[in-house]
Amino acid sequence: MRPLGIVGILLILAGAAVLALRGVSYTKERQSVQVGPLGITAERKGFIPPVVGLAAIIVGGVLVFSARRRG
């Protein structure tokens, strides 16, 4: 299978997972200040909405279709 088709399949699987979970929340930690042994970290929370999962499925389907059509 061509690399474009593999990327398409991965997008479809990731999009299906986001839809199945009704969105995915994540936390990103950043180290703000480090003074000696003490450090202060900041957390940033985010959310991936189900619409992004649907878009990933559509784009993945287009990639798989175009990879099969060229090959």
C-alpha positions as CSV (number, residue, x, y, z in Angstrom):
1,M,0.0,0.0,0.0
2,R,1.2,3.5,-0.8
3,P,2.2,5.9,2.1
4,L,-0.8,8.1,1.2
5,G,-3.2,5.3,1.9
6,I,-1.5,4.4,5.2
7,V,-1.8,8.0,6.3
8,G,-5.5,7.9,5.3
9,I,-6.1,4.8,7.3
10,L,-4.4,6.3,10.3
11,L,-6.6,9.4,10.1
12,I,-9.7,7.3,9.8
13,L,-8.8,5.3,12.9
14,A,-7.9,8.4,14.9
15,G,-11.1,10.1,13.8
16,A,-13.2,7.1,14.8
17,A,-11.5,7.1,18.2
18,V,-12.3,10.8,18.8
19,L,-15.9,10.2,17.7
20,A,-16.3,7.1,19.9
21,L,-15.0,9.0,22.9
22,R,-17.2,12.1,22.1
23,G,-14.1,14.3,22.1
24,V,-10.7,14.0,23.7
25,S,-9.3,16.2,26.5
26,Y,-5.6,16.6,27.0
27,T,-3.3,18.4,29.4
28,K,0.0,20.0,28.3
29,E,2.5,20.8,30.9
30,R,5.1,23.5,30.5
31,Q,8.0,24.2,32.8
32,S,7.8,27.9,33.6
33,V,10.4,28.7,36.2
34,Q,13.3,26.6,37.6
35,V,15.1,28.2,40.6
36,G,17.5,25.7,42.2
37,P,15.6,22.6,43.3
38,L,12.2,24.4,43.1
39,G,10.2,24.6,39.9
40,I,6.9,26.0,39.0
41,T,5.0,24.3,36.2
42,A,2.0,25.6,34.3
43,E,-0.7,23.3,32.9
44,R,-2.8,24.1,29.9
45,K,-5.9,22.0,29.3
46,G,-7.4,21.6,25.9
47,F,-10.2,19.6,24.2
48,I,-10.5,18.1,20.7
49,P,-14.2,18.2,19.7
50,P,-15.9,15.4,17.8
51,V,-16.2,17.6,14.7
52,V,-12.4,17.3,14.3
53,G,-12.8,13.5,14.4
54,L,-15.4,13.6,11.7
55,A,-13.2,15.8,9.6
56,A,-10.3,13.4,10.1
57,I,-12.5,10.5,8.8
58,I,-13.5,12.5,5.7
59,V,-9.9,13.5,4.9
60,G,-8.7,10.0,5.6
61,G,-11.3,8.6,3.2
62,V,-10.3,11.0,0.5
63,L,-6.6,10.0,0.9
64,V,-7.4,6.3,0.8
65,F,-9.6,6.8,-2.3
66,S,-6.9,8.9,-4.1
67,A,-4.2,6.4,-3.2
68,R,-6.1,3.5,-4.7
69,R,-7.1,5.5,-7.8
70,R,-3.4,6.4,-8.6
71,G,-2.1,2.9,-7.9
